[in-house]
Amino acid sequence: MGLKRCLHYLCVSNKTPKGKALECVKLAIDVGYRHFDGALVYFNEHEVGQAIREKIADGSVRREDIFYCGKLWNTFHPPELVRPALERTLKALKLDYVDLYIVELPMAFKPGMEFYPKDENGKYIYHQTDLCATWEALEACKDAGLVRSLGVSNFNHRQLELLLNKPGLKHKPVSNQVECHPYFTQPKLLEYCRQNDIVIVGYCPIGSSRDASWVNVTSPPLLEDKLLVSIGKKYNKSSAQVALRFNVQRGVVVIPKSFSPERITHNFQIFDFSLTEEEMKGIEDLNKNIRFVELLMWSDHPEYPFHDEF
């Protein structure tokens, strides 16, 4: 199953309560989801893998129907650590391969046992970042059959170009997972990725929680937007469904995050209506260039991606 054919998938994040991922993924498969976004640092890949294996065992799906995306965390950027990190994901999932494996952030942290290493003063400890060397190690994982496709996340166009122009590039990134929603439509990055046949995968497609530890809480609540609400009333849909439909209709893969059975079902019900050209244009015009996820705690990292325009 290719990424472009899978326009809607479920993010099973570290905000999913412990023990909830198993039932969430099983329900999502029953609803119709086939693409699941996970990560080693979410600490629930064992539950996700169990859910997938159980649904395969009961005949609901085949392995080839499922598209699983895993992520390489910042502390595993050195080339010698890349394959062991991927193998930890495969061991947790109890699967032979993942469909997509992406570099979660272009910022390397100090390798070691701690995923968020800090010094005695509470300052994050960074590591020299060599994205091309990390990418070559990922290419070797693909050649070994451990992953079907490779991608990135939170890369700006300069960092993408670094990989695309790498001498001896064997496997180009097929996707770039970035924040994307009606208040942050990413037009320049979207066009750049289209020109290079890279799929944009949009996280926070219906906005975000108001968790001040990692979210810009001064940003306006997306789902209360009057235009999204009014369009939703026309189609008997919610503002969340309109926001999701907007991105899907412009070719952006969406990854809404939920552990609520009602919302998991609700977020999938976006394929029975289409937005008009006028409505699409109106929603595009809502763009405020507002990020919900700024990651300002790492803004002093040499490869912090959000200083660039796109």
PyMOL commands that set and color helices and strands:
alter all, ss='L'
color gray80, all
select helices_A, chain A and resi 3-5+20-31+40-42+45-57+63-65+74-76+79-93+131-143+157-164+187-195+222-224+226-235+239-249+261-268+277-284+296-298
alter helices_A, ss='H'
color red, helices_A
select strands_A, chain A and resi 10-11+35-37+67-72+98-103+147-153+175-179+199-203+253-254
alter strands_A, ss='S'
color yellow, strands_A
deselect
rebuild
show_as cartoon
